[in-house]
């Protein structure tokens, strides 16, 4: 769950993104009974499981957080930006994330409160 304790040093979307090592550090600070290396192993395991599920074509639903899935992009004609020459872009599978309602409400507290009123 997101909470105020789990705030990173970045206060604006324009600043540098939160990186995995900062996430590991913050989680290990919040759980002093765990070694930082163990937290890193857990974070990597979670990310690997999400990736493996997506690779198999499964959706990963984390209630309150969001859903990871894959989308297929069709092959298309593109252009080389330097030469303007037409090029074929092959189809591909890309990851997709849709935030959950609880996350959206926490990110937009006024919008969520107005809907309930």
Secondary structure, 3 states (H helix, E strand, C coil): CCCHHHCCCCCCCCCCCCCHHHHHHHHHHHCCCCCHHHHHHHHHHHHHHHHHHHHCCCCEEECCCEEEEEEEECCEEEECCCCCCEEEECCEEEEEEEECHHHHHHHCHHHHHHHHC
